[in-house]
Amino acid sequence: MKIIKELKRRAKAIDSTIILPEANLDARVMNACEIIVKRKLSKIIVFGKYSDFPSLLKNSDLCTIIDIEKYKDINTLAKRLYQLRKHKGMTLEQAQELIKEPAYLACMMLKYNLADGMVAGAKWTTANTLRPALQIIKTKPNKSVVTGIMLMLKQSKEPRVFADISLNENPTSEELSEIAISSAEFMQNVVGIEPKVAMLSYSTHGSAKSDMVAKVQNATNLAKLSKFNVDGEMQADSALNPATAKKKGITSVVGGHANVLVFPDLNAGNIGYKLVSYFGEYRAIGPIMLNFNKPVNDLSRGCTVDEIIDTVCITKILSKI
């Protein structure tokens, strides 16, 4: 796909180092690392014993292999982790043990600029991948919520972003507004397409009244204060079908042409993207996590090698935005 080729071209030109902490735990991640190095898509860091890795990675200047037990900065990072978390009751002894866990070590390396991004989740649960990031990396100063989006791609179709599909179960109006704006920023800055944001509901412009509809209406009003084209609340057919949008009196550029779809809750978002993937045969790239101080991306445990590579490229681009 053209968009994938462009993302890889942009990523290749960026000088960033991405940690793939599960390479020695999952054959797909190891395979992805070999392809990334062979194609010179990124500098990478992997964890494990030197003997765990194939010669291609051992002999490449693009790959750094870290044996956690022998890592020269392990004690320094343990002390820093203790300083970061002692107000939460963490002891130095606990920090010294926790830093040996790959996800915590990776996040501490990001925190102190020893790497630029992390991609994990092929083997670990979302909680195990993101808990250290939420504790250590935290959100950007102007953001209050981390959101998980999915980039939906299909040949000869415009790319679309679905949000939130992995993290926020029942976001407030304020959170939903921030999810919408962050998703629009991703569409503009990473995908390179002008975002048209639809705030989805079972109601279109007041056709139904309930607390669920009011939440989306309030979120729409807040999101409209941004620089992006935002409209809602609206049903999915109003967002995607120009004839339906016209019939329902929607005159904005979003109606019938939305490329960023913001779902009212996690049930709708997660079910929606999977139905589109299955029945519509769209390729779903993600979940892509937005708003961390340093990019940390959580793979699906059913991910393919290509999806891992694509996520690494997106993580590199996010590291410079």
Salt bridges, closest charged atoms under 4 A:
GLU6 OE2 - ARG9 NH2 2.66
ASP15 OD1 - LYS43 NZ 2.69
ASP26 OD2 - ARG28 NH2 2.72
ASP67 OD2 - LYS49 NZ 3.98
ASP73 OD2 - LYS72 NZ 3.04
GLU97 OE2 - LYS100 NZ 3.65
GLU185 OE1 - LYS143 NZ 3.13
ASP231 OD1 - HIS205 NE2 3.07
ASP231 OD1 - LYS224 NZ 3.99
ASP237 OD1 - LYS248 NZ 3.70
ASP310 OD1 - LYS8 NZ 3.96
ASP310 OD2 - ARG283 NH2 2.30
